[in-house]
Amino acid sequence: MAQVLEFKLPDLGEGLTEAEIVRWLVEVGDVVAIDQPVVEVETAKAMVEVPCPYGGVVTARFGEEGTELPVGAPLITVAVGERPASGAGDAGDAGDAKSADAEGSGNVLVGYGTSEAPARRRRVRQQRPVSGASAAGSRARTTGQGTGPAAANGQAGVPGTEDGPVPVISPLVRRLARQNGLDLRELTGSGPDGLILRADVEYALRAAARAGAAAQTAEPQAAVPQTTGTAPAPQPTAAAAHGEIRTPLKGIRGAVADKLARSRREIPDATCWVDADATELMRARTAMNAAGGPKISLLALLARICTAALARFPELNSTVDAEAREVVRFEHVHLGFAAQTERGLVVPVVRDAHARDAESLTAEFARLTEAGRTGTLTPAELTGGTFTLNNYGVFGVDGSTPIINHPEAAMLGVGRIVPKPWVHEGELAVRQVVQLSLTFDHRVCDGGTAGGFLRYVADCVEQPAVLLRTL
């Protein structure tokens, strides 16, 4: 006899407590194999495909695309034992009685197994599936939506919400309507059984904005702030009022905001900088690439210089344990590098960068950069850094005072390399000049150490042969 098992949003690791559904990979009625990805979610750190630990027939899905779910919330239900005999990934023998907390694939996804969720996780009210409601009827459970008078607190500030149930599941949709003063009872949902989707709310808000603009054609329009740069600005969700655009701080953008605010709040940082003649470094790179073999990137050479400098000044490859009042120094160098993507700023981490040569560093930078562009970086590839290299010269700027990537202790910034007048061997010449800056946590070292590190980096840039001592 078939048994319906419920698969909940697993703990994706790194302290993440929620995720947003980006794309469903299965439909109700589909046959799934054990460990087959069923949904793509976005956390504050990365896009993740979530595999289901059960094999069988999908009887229900929970949550529309765009819905934010906490860890432990239902994702799908699977009927085990109802699949065709030829179905791949059979969940077990025909008579095997499985239970959600006892069996499954046993595989681990970033800290999640198939056992019952810890009691600390937040739970949500039971929701009805967004599709395949009849298929879900085989389950002996309640599918109440919690959108009636008892759930009116989810729509505080929206007039008339106490008159009856509103066909909406997504907390994201409710919040979007609440933030913009939209009465959900005035909308007709386009989802199953009249379910109100995020698209319905956004359409209503755009219509309201157009109506407001038409009514005020005689009034001067307020200027809309413009964002410049190589990456597109985050898309606003709705116009909250005339002349205002509000963009939620969520996902990667929200995680970046939280981390930067924490860094500024907790780390007493200081910055020192120096101009360096990078002409010889550029010549050395040209000679390397002319010798054949894989091309060596400039970022890889800078990373090699960083790891050599950290070997001489290990105080900067550390973190501060504020509770223990201790500086924790690392023997390994997990080198983060700032990368701008369409989804926002990410800092992938090259593991054991100190043990890699320029060719290996080039390949790893390329792999992680491509993963960042496609949104496939894993949480493990975005965490655990001990020092960050920030090449902001790609944006055409000379210098910066970057914010330290908490909980690290330092960041090296590299500006653009441009021809400038420079005194070389006692004569004025045009040389390739770069500005280097070091922002450091003043708790881990004093200015002498920071200055020594930066001076060594500059010496290696000006005379790459200095690196031969550490090879």
HELIX and SHEET records of a PDB file:
HELIX    1   1 ALA A  135  SER A  138  5                                   4    
HELIX    2   2 PRO A  149  GLN A  155  5                                   7    
HELIX    3   3 PRO A  171  GLN A  179  1                                   9    
HELIX    4   4 LEU A  184  GLU A  186  5                                   3    
HELIX    5   5 PRO A  192  GLY A  194  5                                   3    
HELIX    6   6 ARG A  198  ALA A  215  1                                  18    
HELIX    7   7 GLY A  251  GLU A  266  1                                  16    
HELIX    8   8 THR A  279  ALA A  290  1                                  12    
HELIX    9   9 LEU A  298  ARG A  312  1                                  15    
HELIX   10  10 PRO A  314  LEU A  316  5                                   3    
HELIX   11  11 ALA A  353  ALA A  355  5                                   3    
HELIX   12  12 ALA A  358  THR A  374  1                                  17    
HELIX   13  13 PRO A  379  LEU A  382  5                                   4    
HELIX   14  14 TYR A  392  PHE A  395  5                                   4    
HELIX   15  15 GLY A  447  GLU A  462  1                                  16    
HELIX   16  16 PRO A  464  THR A  470  5                                   7    
SHEET    1   A 4 GLN A   3  LYS A   8  0                                        
SHEET    2   A 4 PRO A  74  VAL A  80 -1                                        
SHEET    3   A 4 GLY A  56  ARG A  61 -1                                        
SHEET    4   A 4 VAL A  31  VAL A  32 -1                                        
SHEET    1   B 4 MET A  47  CYS A  52  0                                        
SHEET    2   B 4 GLN A  36  GLU A  42 -1                                        
SHEET    3   B 4 GLU A  18  TRP A  24 -1                                        
SHEET    4   B 4 GLU A  68  PRO A  70 -1                                        
SHEET    1   C 2 ALA A 238  ALA A 241  0                                        
SHEET    2   C 2 GLU A 244  ARG A 246 -1                                        
SHEET    1   D 6 ASP A 269  ASP A 277  0                                        
SHEET    2   D 6 GLU A 427  ASP A 441 -1                                        
SHEET    3   D 6 ALA A 410  VAL A 414 -1                                        
SHEET    4   D 6 PHE A 387  ASN A 391  1                                        
SHEET    5   D 6 LEU A 335  PHE A 337  1                                        
SHEET    6   D 6 VAL A 349  VAL A 350 -1                                        
SHEET    1   E 3 ASP A 269  ASP A 277  0                                        
SHEET    2   E 3 GLU A 427  ASP A 441 -1                                        
SHEET    3   E 3 VAL A 418  HIS A 424 -1                                        
SHEET    1   F 2 SER A 318  ASP A 321  0                                        
SHEET    2   F 2 GLU A 326  ARG A 329 -1                                        
SHEET    1   G 2 ALA A 339  THR A 341  0                                        
SHEET    2   G 2 GLY A 344  VAL A 346 -1                                        
END                                                                             
